[in-house]
Amino acid sequence: MIYEQTINSEQETEMLALQIADQLKPADVLTLEGDLGAGKTTFTKSVAKGLGITRNVNSPTFTILKQYEGRLPLNHLDVYRLEGTDEDLGWDELFYGDAVSIIEWAHLIEEDLPPERLAIQIKRLGEDKRMFTFEPFGKRYEQLCEELFE
């Protein structure tokens, strides 16, 4: 099942991300897709806030990976620069460890992603309006979406 939610402000994005953060567990994986400026990093900052991370969270565009400590550790990946490479960055250690992983531009490493994850697409509909589409892969993420959206 696919879930959709229209968001009308940055504050609503934060509220949604905080609700998701409350449900996250070690080794959870969220993938984020959306055009530049769609709100991927804004969403990630809010999840980080919900995980109790107090450091400034920004896009790891040039470093690929940034790690943060909170209630749960967070791996924030931006794999945009990996397009067309066969770089193995130790995905298993990242995705199956104690941290939550959020991956921007995840389609570029599709073959390396864990089979169970929550895929999130953010589509810009206007200045502040966004359509969030959630596609759960696996029972864990189906249950998470059911709790959030039903």
N, C-alpha and C positions, 0 to 999 in steps of 0.2 A: 504494500500500500504506500502511496505517496501522499505526503501532507504538505499543504500550502498555507502560508500566512502572509497577509499584507501588513506591512509596517509603514507607519506614516511619519515617523520622526526618529532621530538618533536616540532619544530617550526610550522609545518603544523597542528599538534594537537592543539597547542595554538591558531592558527588563526581560526580553526573551533570552538573551545570552546568560543572564543571571539565573533564570529558571533552569536552563540546561546545565549550567555549572553545578547547581545543587544536586543534580542527578548523576554527575560523572564519577567514575571509579578508575582505579589504576589500570593502565593499558587500554583505556578507551581511545578510539581514533575517530576524529572528525575531519572530513575533507571539505574544503571550501573552493567553490568555483564562482566566477563572476568577472565581469569586465573591470578594467582599472577604474577605481573610484566607486565601485559597487558597494563597498562597506565591509570587505573581508577583514581588514585590520581593525576596524572599529568593533566588529563583532568579537574578534579575538581578544581585544583589550578588555571587553566586558566579561568574557568568560574568565580571563585571568583575574579580574577583580573579584568575581564570584568564587574563585579558588583561593582567595586571600593573598594574591600576589600584589605587593606594594610597589615594586619597581616599575618604571616606565616601560611599556610594551610598545614596540614599533616593528615594522615589517623587516624581516631578515633578508631582504632582497639580495644584498651583496654577500652575505655570510651564509646563506641557505638555512642555517639553524641557529636559533637562540633558545636558551633554556632558562627557566625561571623556577624559583622555589616558592611554594605556598602550601595550603592544606594538602594539595597534591602537586607534585612537580608538573611543569608544562614544557613540552617540546613544541616550539612554534617554528614551522618550516615553510619556506617560500621556495619552491623548486622550479620557479620560472626559468632560471638560468641553466637548469639541467637539461633543457630540451635538446634532443638529439645526441645525448651522451649516454654511455653505459656505466656511469659512475655508481658504484655501490658504496653507500655511506654507512653501512652497518644497520640497514633498515630493521632487521629483526631485533637488535638490541634496543632500538628506539621504540618500536611499535609494541613489543611484548614485555617491556620493563614496567617500572612502577609509575611512570608518568602518563599523563594525558597528552596525546599528540594532536595538533591542529596543523593541517597541511594545506597551504594555498597552492593553487594550480596543480592539484593532485593528479589530474588526468595525464600529466607528463611522466608520472612514475606508476601508472596504472598496474603494470605487471608486478610491481614490488609491494603494492598495498595489501594489507591483511584482508582476507575474504569477508570478515565481519567488521563493519564500520558504519558511521552515519555520514552519508553524502549530503552536503548542503549546497544548494545553488542560490546565489543572490542575483536578482535581476533588478536593475535600476528602472523605475517607472516614472520618475520625476525628480525634482530637486531633493526632496527628503523621502519620497515614497519608494519602497522596495517590496519585491515579492520574494519571500524565502520559500524554497522548495526543499523538503526533507525526504530523502529516500533511505530507509533503513536496510542494511544488509546484515541479516542474522537476528536471532531471537532477542538478544540483549537490546539491540537498537530498536526493534519493533516495540518492545515493552517500554522503552524510554519514550518513544514517540506517542504511544497510547497514553501514557501518563501525562504528557505535556499537552496533547491536543484533543483529548476526548473527555 
